[in-house]
Amino acid sequence: MITAIVLAAGESRRMGRQKLLLPYGGRTVIEHIVGQVLDSEVSQTIVVTGHDAEAVKKVLLGRPVTIVENARYREGMLTSIRRGLQEVHPEAEAFMVVLGDQPSVTRRLINELIRGFQASGRDIVVPLYDDDTGHPIIISTRYREEIMTRFDDTGLRGLIYGYPECVHRLPVNMPEVLRDMDTPEDYQRELDALAQGDV
């Protein structure tokens, strides 16, 4: 059982408006990403909101997801991961961290990562493209308590660097794993890729 934690709490400062609610493929960015997760082999989906929590929650109503709010979202991404971890099903073997501003991530990629995790025998799987690691990442729930209590200064990088022997860098032919969406230029790039059928 794999749980997805979708991070949807950020302030979108560099975008100048709430990027998760921007139009993308006939839906909002966050609706599209959650849709890809729900269409994948993930068993449980948790969405962690923060800034504009009510607006994000409103567009996701009716979907089979658990929506929780992180009151400490201004303190960084790790607080949202921790908030999501509180809701992960006790029987989950691992959780996947999915960025809410990575609309080019597809269910095919998600499924490829899940299969890579299951086949590798490693506790942590990160996608590798052109020698760079990206997102989403999968982490065994055996690290749950450690994540809840450590890595305040480093985030999940501290976990990954702390256990190199437990990390599987899974080569993928998908440059999308390196792309998120912070600025208006990033958003236009994602719209162009969608229009060209590159997603």
Backbone as ProteinMPNN parsed JSONL, in Angstrom:
{"seq_chain_A": "MITAIVLAAGESRRMGRQKLLLPYGGRTVIEHIVGQVLDSEVSQTIVVTGHDAEAVKKVLLGRPVTIVENARYREGMLTSIRRGLQEVHPEAEAFMVVLGDQPSVTRRLINELIRGFQASGRDIVVPLYDDDTGHPIIISTRYREEIMTRFDDTGLRGLIYGYPECVHRLPVNMPEVLRDMDTPEDYQRELDALAQGDV", "coords_chain_A": {"N_chain_A": [[0.851, -1.2, 0.0], [0.678, 2.093, -0.983], [0.839, 5.459, -0.078], [-0.031, 8.69, -1.216], [1.198, 11.902, -0.595], [0.162, 14.956, -1.265], [1.489, 18.051, -1.765], [0.174, 21.089, -1.093], [0.294, 23.673, -0.032], [1.679, 26.046, -0.276], [2.588, 29.601, -0.676], [2.803, 30.779, -3.163], [4.349, 33.011, -3.932], [6.24, 33.904, -5.87], [4.858, 33.518, -8.196], [2.814, 35.338, -8.004], [0.132, 35.013, -7.763], [-2.297, 32.543, -6.723], [-0.928, 29.671, -7.637], [-1.783, 27.028, -7.762], [-4.406, 27.122, -8.431], [-4.575, 27.981, -10.985], [-5.651, 27.815, -14.44], [-5.463, 24.701, -16.181], [-5.385, 22.5, -18.677], [-8.225, 22.416, -18.842], [-8.97, 22.173, -16.25], [-8.094, 23.099, -12.856], [-4.655, 23.534, -11.811], [-4.094, 22.054, -9.444], [-6.281, 20.3, -9.375], [-5.776, 18.803, -11.658], [-3.32, 17.537, -11.017], [-4.01, 16.039, -8.715], [-5.903, 14.421, -9.926], [-4.279, 12.84, -11.622], [-2.839, 11.43, -9.694], [-4.921, 10.014, -8.427], [-5.684, 8.378, -10.513], [-3.649, 6.625, -10.636], [-1.634, 3.881, -9.288], [-1.602, 4.375, -6.619], [-2.772, 3.972, -3.273], [-3.936, 5.544, -1.284], [-4.744, 8.965, -0.952], [-3.588, 11.99, 0.174], [-4.093, 15.394, 0.66], [-2.358, 18.238, 1.454], [-3.108, 21.306, 2.649], [-2.69, 24.905, 2.982], [-1.846, 27.955, 2.651], [-4.465, 29.839, 1.227], [-6.288, 27.819, 1.824], [-9.072, 27.161, 1.955], [-10.002, 27.758, -0.614], [-8.529, 25.994, -2.209], [-9.386, 23.573, -1.15], [-12.065, 23.69, -1.884], [-12.124, 23.289, -4.701], [-11.461, 20.664, -4.815], [-13.41, 19.189, -3.643], [-15.523, 16.374, -3.266], [-13.879, 14.513, -4.386], [-12.119, 11.41, -3.849], [-10.247, 11.93, -1.586], [-8.169, 12.709, 1.244], [-8.249, 15.699, 2.871], [-6.237, 17.917, 4.509], [-5.27, 20.567, 6.72], [-2.37, 22.513, 7.068], [-1.347, 24.369, 9.57], [1.079, 25.471, 10.003], [2.356, 26.127, 7.655], [3.94, 28.208, 6.693], [6.401, 27.746, 7.75], [7.768, 26.019, 6.188], [8.3, 23.296, 3.787], [8.693, 20.818, 5.023], [7.029, 20.836, 7.261], [4.537, 20.491, 6.138], [4.785, 17.956, 5.029], [5.06, 16.489, 7.374], [2.548, 16.986, 8.481], [0.92, 15.659, 6.659], [1.88, 13.052, 7.047], [0.736, 12.375, 9.449], [-1.716, 11.441, 8.75], [-1.382, 9.208, 7.233], [-2.192, 5.921, 6.271], [-2.087, 3.259, 8.617], [-1.265, 0.802, 7.601], [0.202, 1.355, 5.385], [3.018, 0.857, 3.335], [4.771, 2.662, 2.341], [5.224, 6.147, 1.52], [4.495, 8.622, -0.928], [5.855, 11.654, -1.932], [4.341, 14.247, -3.458], [4.569, 17.03, -5.479], [2.543, 19.902, -5.456], [2.76, 21.708, -7.47], [3.611, 20.676, -9.877], [2.596, 20.06, -12.635], [3.125, 18.499, -14.882], [3.674, 15.958, -14.128], [2.753, 12.607, -14.47], [0.32, 9.901, -14.275], [1.535, 7.667, -15.306], [4.269, 8.058, -14.763], [4.119, 8.099, -11.954], [3.261, 5.482, -11.453], [5.46, 4.109, -12.49], [7.445, 4.819, -10.685], [6.428, 3.653, -8.355], [6.55, 0.929, -9.043], [9.3, 0.754, -9.339], [10.123, 1.203, -6.736], [9.062, -1.059, -5.455], [10.451, -3.082, -6.722], [13.117, -2.569, -6.224], [13.917, -3.027, -3.6], [14.853, -1.134, -1.895], [14.608, 1.554, 0.543], [14.057, 4.157, -0.13], [13.136, 5.91, -2.983], [14.1, 7.848, -5.678], [13.436, 9.784, -8.597], [15.572, 9.841, -11.438], [16.958, 11.901, -13.812], [19.029, 12.59, -16.451], [21.286, 12.732, -14.785], [20.361, 14.278, -12.686], [18.359, 14.513, -9.755], [14.849, 14.367, -9.032], [11.343, 14.951, -8.464], [8.25, 13.108, -8.189], [9.056, 11.604, -4.935], [9.588, 8.495, -3.214], [9.207, 7.126, -0.008], [9.907, 4.835, 2.535], [7.638, 3.967, 5.148], [8.909, 3.317, 7.455], [10.555, 5.311, 8.241], [9.006, 7.197, 9.367], [8.733, 8.245, 12.098], [11.253, 9.334, 12.425], [11.302, 11.366, 10.502], [9.344, 12.959, 11.55], [10.596, 14.061, 13.729], [13.194, 14.888, 13.191], [15.594, 16.559, 10.999], [14.97, 19.277, 10.701], [16.445, 21.424, 9.72], [17.334, 20.609, 7.249], [15.365, 19.321, 5.802], [13.852, 16.755, 3.75], [16.114, 16.148, 2.323], [18.085, 15.752, 4.186], [17.426, 13.239, 5.209], [17.738, 11.637, 2.911], [20.462, 12.026, 2.267], [21.511, 11.092, 4.608], [21.113, 8.358, 4.597], [22.47, 6.927, 2.389], [22.875, 4.353, 1.407], [20.386, 3.299, 1.333], [18.995, 4.396, -0.677], [17.519, 4.412, -3.854], [18.208, 5.498, -6.974], [16.224, 6.039, -9.521], [16.425, 5.679, -12.901], [14.71, 7.636, -15.246], [12.997, 8.383, -18.262], [12.036, 11.039, -18.412], [11.973, 14.297, -18.414], [10.297, 15.886, -16.996], [10.338, 15.371, -14.276], [12.098, 17.076, -13.159], [10.986, 19.53, -13.221], [9.239, 22.161, -11.744], [6.751, 24.637, -10.914], [7.069, 27.83, -10.543], [7.083, 30.509, -11.374], [5.507, 33.007, -13.574], [6.614, 32.526, -16.093], [7.38, 29.857, -15.912], [4.857, 28.716, -15.724], [3.792, 29.326, -18.238], [5.508, 27.794, -19.801], [4.696, 25.215, -19.023], [2.068, 25.22, -19.966], [2.574, 25.441, -22.706], [3.907, 23.013, -23.165], [1.842, 21.253, -22.617], [0.039, 21.916, -24.661], [1.482, 21.075, -26.856], [1.409, 18.426, -26.563], [3.289, 17.188, -25.002], [2.99, 16.235, -22.501]], "CA_chain_A": [[0.0, 0.0, 0.0], [1.432, 3.346, -1.101], [0.053, 6.675, 0.132], [0.513, 9.927, -1.794], [1.009, 13.157, 0.121], [0.247, 16.041, -2.247], [1.792, 19.292, -1.057], [-0.614, 22.171, -1.706], [0.178, 24.649, 1.05], [2.554, 27.205, -0.474], [2.022, 30.937, -0.846], [2.888, 31.18, -4.584], [4.81, 34.395, -3.974], [6.918, 34.237, -7.133], [3.85, 33.522, -9.259], [2.009, 36.549, -7.845], [-1.243, 34.571, -7.524], [-2.299, 31.146, -6.299], [-0.6, 28.879, -8.829], [-2.512, 25.761, -7.787], [-5.754, 27.356, -8.957], [-4.49, 28.445, -12.369], [-6.218, 26.855, -15.392], [-4.531, 23.764, -16.813], [-6.076, 21.38, -19.317], [-9.653, 22.408, -18.562], [-9.159, 22.133, -14.801], [-7.021, 23.833, -12.195], [-3.414, 22.77, -11.671], [-4.193, 21.073, -8.363], [-7.231, 19.261, -9.79], [-5.103, 17.934, -12.625], [-2.329, 16.707, -10.326], [-4.732, 15.073, -7.889], [-6.502, 13.463, -10.848], [-3.24, 11.896, -12.031], [-2.561, 10.563, -8.542], [-6.06, 9.12, -8.222], [-5.722, 7.415, -11.616], [-2.465, 5.776, -10.536], [-1.718, 2.722, -8.403], [-1.59, 4.832, -5.227], [-3.932, 3.464, -2.537], [-4.515, 6.593, -0.444], [-4.263, 10.279, -1.36], [-3.737, 13.046, 1.175], [-3.718, 16.719, 0.164], [-2.058, 19.129, 2.574], [-3.311, 22.702, 2.263], [-2.163, 25.909, 3.902], [-2.274, 29.23, 2.083], [-5.678, 29.682, 0.401], [-6.752, 26.456, 2.105], [-10.485, 26.954, 1.626], [-10.169, 27.778, -2.072], [-7.983, 24.738, -2.725], [-10.299, 22.513, -0.716], [-13.323, 23.794, -2.626], [-12.038, 22.694, -6.042], [-11.224, 19.222, -4.69], [-14.544, 18.54, -2.983], [-16.142, 15.282, -4.014], [-12.884, 13.525, -4.796], [-11.793, 10.494, -2.742], [-8.979, 12.312, -0.992], [-8.186, 13.278, 2.584], [-7.71, 17.056, 2.825], [-5.89, 18.415, 5.841], [-4.654, 21.892, 6.674], [-1.145, 22.705, 7.832], [-1.341, 25.728, 10.104], [2.466, 25.936, 10.088], [2.919, 26.028, 6.304], [4.965, 29.236, 6.458], [7.676, 27.27, 8.278], [8.462, 25.211, 5.195], [7.693, 22.094, 3.218], [8.742, 19.688, 5.944], [5.861, 20.864, 8.145], [3.409, 19.914, 5.393], [5.018, 16.504, 4.964], [4.725, 15.95, 8.7], [1.086, 17.02, 8.648], [0.393, 14.556, 5.866], [2.255, 11.775, 7.668], [-0.198, 12.077, 10.541], [-2.927, 10.834, 8.183], [-1.036, 8.028, 6.426], [-2.802, 4.684, 6.766], [-1.107, 2.464, 9.381], [-0.78, -0.355, 6.841], [0.976, 1.798, 4.227], [4.438, 0.491, 3.389], [5.567, 3.815, 1.933], [4.465, 7.307, 1.073], [5.069, 9.363, -2.045], [5.714, 13.101, -1.818], [3.976, 14.79, -4.764], [4.5, 18.483, -5.441], [1.301, 20.43, -6.007], [3.019, 22.633, -8.585], [4.331, 19.914, -10.895], [1.469, 19.521, -13.399], [3.512, 17.576, -15.942], [3.798, 14.599, -13.591], [1.643, 11.784, -14.955], [0.091, 8.634, -13.581], [2.537, 6.717, -15.808], [5.475, 8.265, -13.961], [3.826, 7.663, -10.592], [3.265, 4.012, -11.441], [6.834, 3.656, -12.72], [8.157, 4.98, -9.413], [5.932, 2.628, -7.431], [7.135, -0.359, -9.436], [10.722, 0.832, -9.028], [10.252, 1.032, -5.285], [8.763, -2.444, -5.099], [11.452, -3.982, -7.297], [14.485, -2.224, -5.824], [14.261, -3.472, -2.26], [15.381, 0.003, -1.148], [13.6, 2.274, 1.324], [13.825, 5.479, -0.699], [13.306, 5.945, -4.436], [14.004, 9.181, -6.282], [13.607, 9.699, -10.042], [16.837, 10.388, -11.938], [16.971, 12.247, -15.237], [20.23, 13.33, -16.879], [22.142, 12.875, -13.595], [19.728, 15.119, -11.669], [17.215, 13.89, -9.107], [13.678, 15.23, -8.988], [10.15, 14.523, -7.727], [7.958, 12.702, -6.803], [9.927, 10.63, -4.3], [8.896, 7.511, -2.374], [9.947, 6.855, 1.219], [9.301, 3.827, 3.404], [7.06, 4.496, 6.384], [9.784, 3.013, 8.593], [11.216, 6.567, 8.621], [7.975, 8.146, 9.776], [9.06, 8.938, 13.348], [12.467, 10.118, 12.217], [10.923, 12.572, 9.768], [8.546, 13.789, 12.444], [11.386, 14.633, 14.825], [14.53, 15.313, 12.755], [15.773, 17.199, 9.693], [14.359, 20.602, 10.654], [17.267, 22.345, 8.932], [17.674, 20.078, 5.933], [14.237, 18.71, 5.119], [14.042, 15.357, 3.362], [17.488, 15.96, 1.844], [18.838, 15.191, 5.304], [17.141, 11.802, 5.254], [18.323, 11.001, 1.723], [21.919, 12.038, 2.405], [21.877, 10.345, 5.801], [21.011, 6.919, 4.357], [22.747, 6.73, 0.95], [22.778, 2.946, 1.037], [18.966, 2.942, 1.26], [18.392, 5.192, -1.752], [17.586, 3.943, -5.239], [17.972, 6.557, -7.959], [15.589, 5.318, -10.621], [16.5, 6.428, -14.161], [13.446, 7.784, -15.982], [13.138, 9.185, -19.483], [11.0, 12.057, -18.248], [12.544, 15.526, -17.842], [9.286, 16.535, -16.152], [10.616, 15.174, -12.852], [12.947, 18.184, -12.711], [10.281, 20.8, -13.435], [8.065, 22.611, -11.004], [6.13, 25.815, -11.516], [7.151, 28.898, -9.549], [6.954, 31.845, -11.963], [4.641, 33.058, -14.767], [7.322, 31.902, -17.219], [7.243, 28.408, -15.708], [3.465, 28.359, -16.033], [3.648, 29.348, -19.7], [6.22, 26.612, -20.303], [3.848, 24.04, -18.812], [0.943, 25.32, -20.907], [3.101, 25.139, -24.045], [4.164, 21.564, -23.222], [0.524, 20.598, -22.676], [-0.515, 22.158, -26.0], [2.272, 20.302, -27.822], [1.251, 17.006, -26.281], [4.493, 16.652, -24.366], [2.64, 15.795, -21.146]], "C_chain_A": [[0.885, 1.248, 0.0], [0.472, 4.523, -0.932], [0.743, 7.844, -0.556], [0.187, 11.09, -0.872], [1.235, 14.28, -0.884], [0.406, 17.357, -1.488], [1.143, 20.473, -1.767], [-0.793, 23.321, -0.727], [0.894, 25.965, 0.796], [1.83, 28.504, -0.79], [2.078, 31.45, -2.288], [3.392, 32.611, -4.751], [5.422, 34.773, -5.315], [5.957, 34.248, -8.316], [3.01, 34.785, -9.199], [0.528, 36.269, -7.671], [-1.19, 33.088, -7.204], [-2.115, 30.229, -7.509], [-1.4, 27.574, -8.906], [-3.901, 25.898, -8.382], [-5.747, 27.916, -10.371], [-5.079, 27.392, -13.31], [-5.132, 25.979, -16.021], [-5.336, 22.601, -17.37], [-7.544, 21.28, -18.979], [-9.993, 22.29, -17.089], [-8.136, 23.068, -14.164], [-5.795, 22.924, -12.083], [-3.563, 21.691, -10.6], [-5.202, 19.972, -8.69], [-6.572, 18.277, -10.744], [-4.133, 16.987, -11.924], [-3.012, 15.642, -9.473], [-5.397, 14.023, -8.768], [-5.501, 12.42, -11.315], [-2.916, 10.916, -10.903], [-3.683, 9.544, -8.352], [-6.165, 8.064, -9.315], [-4.557, 6.428, -11.564], [-2.711, 4.603, -9.593], [-1.597, 3.088, -6.923], [-2.874, 4.378, -4.534], [-4.65, 4.53, -1.721], [-3.919, 7.923, -0.883], [-4.605, 11.308, -0.293], [-3.28, 14.352, 0.542], [-3.537, 17.632, 1.364], [-2.158, 20.57, 2.093], [-2.699, 23.628, 3.317], [-2.649, 27.277, 3.465], [-3.459, 28.993, 1.147], [-6.317, 28.303, 0.605], [-8.191, 26.228, 1.666], [-10.71, 26.914, 0.119], [-9.655, 26.484, -2.702], [-8.911, 23.581, -2.375], [-11.568, 22.511, -1.56], [-13.245, 23.121, -3.987], [-11.831, 21.178, -5.984], [-12.377, 18.472, -4.036], [-15.149, 17.465, -3.881], [-15.166, 14.235, -4.491], [-12.503, 12.652, -3.596], [-10.403, 10.757, -2.179], [-9.209, 12.794, 0.438], [-7.52, 14.647, 2.509], [-7.474, 17.534, 4.245], [-5.183, 19.757, 5.692], [-3.425, 21.923, 7.57], [-1.083, 24.153, 8.301], [0.066, 26.323, 10.141], [3.142, 25.992, 8.71], [4.007, 27.06, 6.028], [6.349, 28.803, 6.949], [8.379, 26.306, 7.33], [7.771, 23.907, 4.845], [7.658, 20.926, 4.199], [7.54, 19.666, 6.882], [4.635, 20.279, 7.445], [3.557, 18.41, 5.251], [4.654, 15.857, 6.297], [3.222, 15.931, 8.933], [0.446, 15.88, 7.856], [0.688, 13.202, 6.486], [1.314, 11.388, 8.795], [-1.441, 11.351, 10.045], [-2.647, 9.561, 7.378], [-1.584, 6.769, 7.081], [-1.752, 3.837, 7.472], [-0.533, 1.293, 8.599], [0.038, 0.048, 5.615], [2.439, 1.408, 4.396], [5.333, 1.671, 3.045], [4.637, 4.967, 1.592], [5.237, 8.02, -0.031], [4.809, 10.847, -1.839], [5.514, 13.664, -3.226], [3.864, 16.309, -4.631], [3.217, 18.967, -6.098], [1.494, 21.38, -7.167], [3.853, 21.967, -9.678], [3.32, 19.248, -11.836], [1.848, 18.545, -14.499], [3.76, 16.158, -15.445], [2.544, 13.796, -13.947], [1.47, 10.525, -14.117], [1.09, 7.573, -14.056], [3.835, 6.827, -15.014], [5.265, 7.77, -12.534], [3.886, 6.142, -10.491], [4.669, 3.451, -11.647], [7.658, 3.752, -11.436], [7.72, 3.926, -8.4], [6.54, 1.272, -7.766], [8.636, -0.395, -9.148], [10.992, 0.643, -7.552], [10.075, -0.43, -4.909], [9.845, -3.411, -5.579], [12.848, -3.76, -6.721], [14.906, -2.815, -4.491], [14.867, -2.377, -1.403], [14.241, 0.745, -0.455], [13.204, 3.615, 0.719], [14.081, 5.41, -2.2], [13.114, 7.37, -4.917], [14.198, 9.036, -7.785], [14.878, 10.427, -10.477], [16.713, 10.655, -13.433], [18.217, 13.07, -15.525], [21.103, 13.7, -15.674], [21.589, 13.822, -12.535], [18.539, 14.38, -11.068], [16.069, 14.888, -8.988], [12.588, 14.67, -8.095], [9.161, 13.908, -8.715], [9.02, 11.727, -6.261], [9.089, 9.709, -3.416], [9.797, 7.163, -1.194], [9.192, 5.821, 2.047], [8.759, 4.479, 4.668], [7.888, 4.138, 7.616], [10.505, 4.265, 9.091], [10.228, 7.599, 9.15], [8.384, 8.937, 11.022], [10.303, 9.808, 13.209], [12.155, 11.435, 11.5], [10.135, 13.52, 10.667], [9.4, 14.542, 13.464], [12.747, 15.175, 14.409], [14.456, 16.122, 11.462], [15.116, 18.574, 9.579], [15.128, 21.551, 9.744], [17.478, 21.894, 7.496], [16.484, 19.553, 5.146], [14.55, 17.272, 4.74], [15.419, 15.097, 2.768], [18.35, 15.339, 2.944], [18.64, 13.697, 5.432], [17.853, 11.088, 4.112], [19.844, 10.937, 1.836], [22.377, 11.223, 3.611], [21.864, 8.843, 5.61], [21.283, 6.6, 2.88], [22.595, 5.283, 0.501], [21.338, 2.478, 0.874], [18.248, 3.62, 0.095], [18.601, 4.52, -3.104], [17.25, 5.106, -6.152], [17.504, 5.896, -9.244], [15.666, 6.14, -11.907], [15.132, 6.448, -14.857], [13.702, 8.671, -17.199], [12.092, 10.291, -19.497], [11.603, 13.305, -17.612], [11.572, 16.252, -16.92], [9.58, 16.394, -14.662], [11.453, 16.313, -12.281], [12.219, 19.522, -12.736], [9.183, 21.015, -12.413], [7.683, 23.98, -11.555], [6.072, 26.941, -10.488], [6.815, 30.279, -10.095], [5.958, 31.835, -13.125], [5.302, 32.41, -15.986], [7.251, 30.378, -17.123], [5.839, 27.939, -16.103], [3.258, 28.325, -17.545], [4.357, 28.159, -20.334], [5.375, 25.357, -20.161], [2.638, 24.044, -19.734], [1.39, 24.969, -22.321], [3.346, 23.643, -24.199], [2.853, 20.798, -23.34], [-0.066, 20.739, -24.078], [0.19, 21.334, -27.074], [2.156, 18.807, -27.608], [2.453, 16.358, -25.643], [4.228, 16.15, -22.959], [1.725, 14.595, -21.242]], "O_chain_A": [[1.731, 1.426, 0.877], [-0.58, 4.571, -1.57], [1.966, 7.974, -0.487], [-0.949, 11.246, -0.425], [2.365, 14.526, -1.305], [-0.441, 17.724, -0.674], [1.508, 20.817, -2.891], [-1.883, 23.878, -0.601], [0.737, 26.909, 1.57], [0.644, 28.52, -1.121], [1.453, 32.465, -2.598], [2.911, 33.341, -5.618], [5.147, 35.853, -5.839], [6.212, 34.911, -9.321], [2.539, 35.261, -10.232], [-0.254, 37.195, -7.454], [-0.156, 32.446, -7.391], [-3.037, 30.039, -8.303], [-1.662, 27.073, -10.0], [-4.508, 24.908, -8.789], [-6.796, 28.287, -10.899], [-5.014, 26.199, -13.013], [-4.041, 26.447, -16.346], [-5.902, 21.81, -16.615], [-8.069, 20.176, -18.84], [-11.165, 22.305, -16.714], [-7.396, 23.753, -14.87], [-5.891, 21.707, -12.24], [-3.195, 20.539, -10.827], [-4.99, 18.819, -8.315], [-6.783, 17.068, -10.649], [-4.119, 15.786, -12.196], [-2.627, 14.473, -9.51], [-5.449, 12.851, -8.393], [-5.834, 11.238, -11.399], [-2.742, 9.721, -11.137], [-3.427, 8.358, -8.143], [-6.679, 6.972, -9.073], [-4.496, 5.497, -12.368], [-3.836, 4.36, -9.158], [-1.5, 2.205, -6.071], [-3.945, 4.397, -5.14], [-5.854, 4.423, -1.492], [-2.722, 8.005, -1.157], [-5.764, 11.469, 0.088], [-2.201, 14.413, -0.047], [-4.439, 17.785, 2.187], [-1.388, 21.002, 1.235], [-2.259, 23.193, 4.381], [-3.731, 27.713, 3.857], [-3.449, 28.045, 0.361], [-6.826, 27.702, -0.341], [-8.494, 25.198, 1.064], [-11.519, 26.125, -0.369], [-10.275, 25.946, -3.619], [-9.184, 22.717, -3.208], [-12.084, 21.45, -1.91], [-14.192, 22.449, -4.396], [-12.007, 20.488, -6.988], [-12.323, 17.25, -3.894], [-15.264, 17.637, -5.095], [-15.577, 13.172, -4.957], [-12.56, 13.109, -2.455], [-9.504, 9.922, -2.28], [-10.305, 13.229, 0.792], [-6.355, 14.748, 2.125], [-8.385, 17.555, 5.073], [-4.574, 20.039, 4.66], [-3.447, 21.418, 8.693], [-0.799, 25.055, 7.513], [0.228, 27.534, 10.291], [4.367, 25.913, 8.617], [4.9, 26.815, 5.218], [7.354, 29.424, 6.603], [9.471, 25.826, 7.635], [6.816, 23.477, 5.492], [6.711, 20.14, 4.205], [7.076, 18.591, 7.262], [3.794, 19.646, 8.083], [2.575, 17.672, 5.341], [4.017, 14.804, 6.334], [2.685, 14.984, 9.508], [-0.47, 15.218, 8.344], [-0.154, 12.305, 6.456], [1.118, 10.203, 9.065], [-2.144, 10.715, 10.831], [-3.577, 8.912, 6.899], [-1.456, 6.576, 8.29], [-0.634, 3.708, 6.974], [0.569, 0.834, 8.898], [0.517, -0.817, 4.882], [3.026, 1.601, 5.461], [6.51, 1.69, 3.406], [3.434, 4.789, 1.403], [6.468, 8.016, -0.056], [3.672, 11.254, -1.598], [6.401, 13.571, -4.075], [3.143, 16.809, -3.767], [2.847, 18.495, -7.173], [0.524, 21.816, -7.787], [4.687, 22.606, -10.319], [3.194, 18.024, -11.844], [0.985, 17.829, -15.007], [4.026, 15.256, -16.24], [1.42, 14.257, -13.746], [2.355, 10.137, -13.355], [1.45, 6.678, -13.291], [4.429, 5.817, -14.639], [6.131, 7.1, -11.97], [4.481, 5.59, -9.567], [5.029, 2.436, -11.05], [8.468, 2.874, -11.141], [8.546, 3.374, -7.673], [6.991, 0.551, -6.876], [9.179, -1.431, -8.764], [11.968, 0.002, -7.163], [10.856, -0.974, -4.128], [10.121, -4.422, -4.934], [13.673, -4.674, -6.731], [16.087, -3.076, -4.261], [15.347, -2.648, -0.303], [13.072, 0.592, -0.808], [12.136, 4.146, 1.023], [15.118, 4.911, -2.637], [12.113, 8.018, -4.613], [15.038, 8.247, -8.218], [15.213, 11.488, -9.952], [16.403, 9.757, -14.216], [18.434, 14.119, -14.918], [21.59, 14.825, -15.561], [22.29, 14.136, -11.573], [17.798, 13.701, -11.779], [16.287, 16.093, -8.86], [12.863, 14.003, -7.098], [9.228, 14.157, -9.919], [9.771, 11.116, -7.02], [8.022, 10.09, -2.933], [10.996, 6.933, -1.359], [7.98, 5.928, 2.233], [9.347, 5.425, 5.193], [7.592, 4.613, 8.713], [11.006, 4.293, 10.215], [10.592, 8.757, 9.357], [8.381, 10.167, 11.0], [10.392, 10.884, 13.802], [12.686, 12.486, 11.857], [10.253, 14.739, 10.551], [8.962, 15.558, 14.003], [13.397, 15.859, 15.199], [13.376, 16.336, 10.911], [14.746, 18.993, 8.482], [14.529, 22.39, 9.07], [17.77, 22.711, 6.624], [16.588, 19.359, 3.935], [15.418, 16.643, 5.344], [15.855, 13.947, 2.71], [19.225, 14.514, 2.677], [19.584, 12.966, 5.731], [18.494, 10.058, 4.319], [20.447, 9.907, 1.533], [23.5, 10.72, 3.634], [22.517, 8.117, 6.359], [20.413, 6.06, 2.197], [22.232, 5.015, -0.645], [21.089, 1.396, 0.343], [17.045, 3.441, -0.094], [19.711, 4.114, -3.449], [16.141, 5.639, -6.112], [18.287, 5.274, -9.961], [15.035, 7.193, -11.997], [14.491, 5.411, -15.029], [14.522, 9.588, -17.157], [11.357, 10.456, -20.47], [11.732, 13.367, -16.389], [11.973, 17.129, -16.154], [9.121, 17.212, -13.864], [11.512, 16.498, -11.065], [12.774, 20.537, -12.317], [8.308, 20.168, -12.234], [8.24, 24.426, -12.558], [5.155, 27.004, -9.669], [6.316, 31.13, -9.36], [5.598, 30.763, -13.612], [4.619, 31.811, -16.817], [7.083, 29.693, -18.132], [5.673, 26.897, -16.737], [2.627, 27.408, -18.07], [3.859, 27.58, -21.3], [5.336, 24.526, -21.068], [2.227, 22.994, -20.228], [0.674, 24.284, -23.051], [3.033, 23.064, -25.24], [2.764, 19.814, -24.075], [-0.612, 19.778, -24.619], [-0.417, 20.942, -28.071], [2.722, 18.014, -28.36], [2.634, 15.143, -25.719], [5.149, 15.685, -22.288], [1.303, 14.057, -20.218]]}, "name": "protein", "num_of_chains": 1, "seq": "MITAIVLAAGESRRMGRQKLLLPYGGRTVIEHIVGQVLDSEVSQTIVVTGHDAEAVKKVLLGRPVTIVENARYREGMLTSIRRGLQEVHPEAEAFMVVLGDQPSVTRRLINELIRGFQASGRDIVVPLYDDDTGHPIIISTRYREEIMTRFDDTGLRGLIYGYPECVHRLPVNMPEVLRDMDTPEDYQRELDALAQGDV"}
